[in-house]
Amino acid sequence: MSTRLSRWGSWIVALVVGVVFGVAGTIGQGSMWGSVPIGLIVALIGTTAILLGVRLLTGDRWAALATGMGAMIATLVFSGRGPGGSVVVPAPAEGALSTGIIWTIGVPIIVALVVAWPSPARLHRRD
């Protein structure tokens, strides 16, 4: 029973960590350094790093998935128009790079890759 409880606890913590990274990435992804979308680059690298870290440290696909779900939920919630009409991720100017769209599509792709990647222990067992 305690193993099951600790597992659920780790998934909840992973979900909260994902929400924090999702909020930070959604807010920061629009930062530009000249024409370089530095905010998007840092947000994608940070999200990839936390997902890989959770997956490698826990050895649990479900913990990595919980982290990714938290990031995706935060991205979707904070990308829309707020109750007061404010927009965190504005639409780009005509013909400009849409970092918001890249961020919104990039996070689920990264989550899918990290969660679906074969376990290192399983790869060594086949040898």
C-alpha positions, -999 to 999 in steps of 0.1 A, spaced: 0 0 0 28 25 8 45 18 -25 12 27 -43 8 58 -22 44 70 -29 40 63 -66 8 85 -67 26 111 -47 55 112 -72 30 115 -101 13 145 -84 46 162 -77 56 156 -113 23 171 -125 29 202 -104 65 205 -117 51 202 -153 26 230 -146 53 253 -133 75 247 -163 45 250 -186 36 284 -171 72 297 -172 76 285 -208 43 299 -220 51 333 -205 88 333 -216 85 318 -251 77 351 -267 110 368 -257 132 378 -286 168 388 -288 168 407 -320 153 382 -345 163 352 -324 134 336 -304 156 331 -273 126 326 -250 113 298 -272 147 281 -274 152 283 -236 116 272 -229 119 241 -252 154 232 -238 141 236 -202 110 215 -208 130 188 -226 155 188 -197 129 185 -170 111 157 -188 143 138 -194 154 143 -158 121 130 -144 122 100 -168 158 91 -161 157 97 -123 124 79 -117 127 53 -145 89 57 -148 72 67 -180 41 76 -160 60 102 -140 74 117 -172 39 117 -187 25 134 -156 52 161 -160 43 165 -197 6 166 -190 12 194 -165 32 214 -190 6 209 -217 -23 218 -195 -6 250 -183 3 258 -219 -33 255 -230 -48 273 -201 -24 303 -202 -24 305 -240 -60 315 -242 -77 348 -235 -81 354 -198 -114 364 -181 -104 400 -181 -96 399 -219 -58 397 -214 -37 376 -237 -4 360 -226 5 346 -260 -5 373 -286 -9 365 -323 22 373 -343 23 401 -369 15 392 -405 43 370 -418 62 369 -385 74 338 -367 47 325 -343 67 313 -313 33 306 -296 23 281 -322 57 264 -321 56 263 -283 21 248 -283 30 221 -308 65 215 -296 56 206 -260 34 176 -269 60 164 -294 87 165 -268 65 148 -243 57 120 -268 93 115 -276 105 113 -240 77 91 -228 79 67 -259 117 65 -258 128 29 -249 140 23 -213 178 20 -210 173 -11 -188 152 -28 -215 178 -21 -242 205 -37 -222 184 -68 -215 181 -76 -252 219 -80 -256 
